[in-house]
Amino acid sequence: MTDRTVANVTCLGCGCACDDITVVVTRDRIAEARNACALGTAWFGDGTVPAETRVNGRTASLEQALTEAARLLSGAKRPLVYLAGDVSCETQREGVAIADRLHAAIDSLAATAAAAVLAAQRRGRAGATLGEIRQQADLVVFWGVDPSARYPRYTSRYAVEPPGVATAQGRKSRTLIAVDVGESRGPADADGRVAIASADEVDGLGMMRAAVQGRAAEDEERFRSVVELARRMTGARYVAIVADSEPGLIPADPARAEALVTLAQALNGPTRCALSTLRGGGNRSGADAVLTWQTGFPLAVDFARGYPSYRPQAGAAALLDGGEVDAALVIGTPASLPEPVATGLSRVRSVAIGPRASAATFQPAVAVDTGKAGIHEGGTAFRMDDVPLPLRPSLGDGVRAALVTVRALRERMGARA
Ligand code: SF4
């Protein structure tokens, strides 16, 4: 039991993946996570995790659990592998290998941002790292989002407050515009505000694109405020459009993500513009990256034919809802699952391996608790802008690692990594 301080720890509490956290460990508990916001502090907690191993509700050895998990999954006709939150890319990669071996469907938390991912595939992406936005952006447009709730340090670390190469005075060097889309409001302290009804959002983005491209549009008067904003954006030196790609209370128009992409692309004619899409935590961007480099597709991949095929309209929730799945392997924190996936999993036999697996509401037949990536385990995780970051564990002695557990299951099933 050694008290210690671990610097440069990466937080996975949201997609900002802040890597400037200093964790103070006292008596093998996290006593403090310096620099972390409230969301991050809650994500770290005191570092304690349950260490149960269960088969059919009864305590079992790891050997028994892995044997039963391999038997259950190998015997399934239509298995599903789901990559949930709080595991490293290395562990996600083991999950892909298992899906390949089982000829299973595989999906992940990355699917929560499916609209943005699909829009980028159709249209490309005018993006930038958060570092470039910090260095360059002098006009930041928050499109229907105030990052303070779900991405608390986005503004202090990246887009608003820190000084950059072209924004030497930080906040004073930048102009912030909040676009309130229906009930989804931008930051309260913005320098300017524009409001648009949710029903008009996609048309409004189209009008802005037309204005940027110098095309006349018939209905311009109706969209005067956003058209004026578009003209102002063309006059900026470097624009960042910040939008949330995770679902809110009100589902967004599916065309919205594409309209944002094309507006950002159009702005790269008269000026520079990056679209910064906000994504949640738990290394969901890593799942997107791992699936892409292992299979060629970012989400909703199906190995049923013996090779990866892409079924973006038939992700985990749809497969479970349609009764197509007869067994599932969940890798990661079950509490991070989207509600439709968790509900669907309660209707099939399943295996859960990850942090707090034993607390899964869908009652897996096999549950193996592990540590949390970034707290008990190292490896790699991706920030919301697809920048990979190392994970520095501050605890871990005596806590079962997700990577070695999933790898042991994969080896038991004869799958190659
Ligand atoms: S902003 Fe996100 S990544 Fe950063 S400390 Fe808060 S929860 Fe963690």
Residues whose N, C-alpha, C, O or C-beta is under 5 A from the ligand:
A	BS01	SF4	C11 L12 G13 C14 C16 A17 C18 N35 A36 C37 L39 G40 Y151 P152 R153 Y154
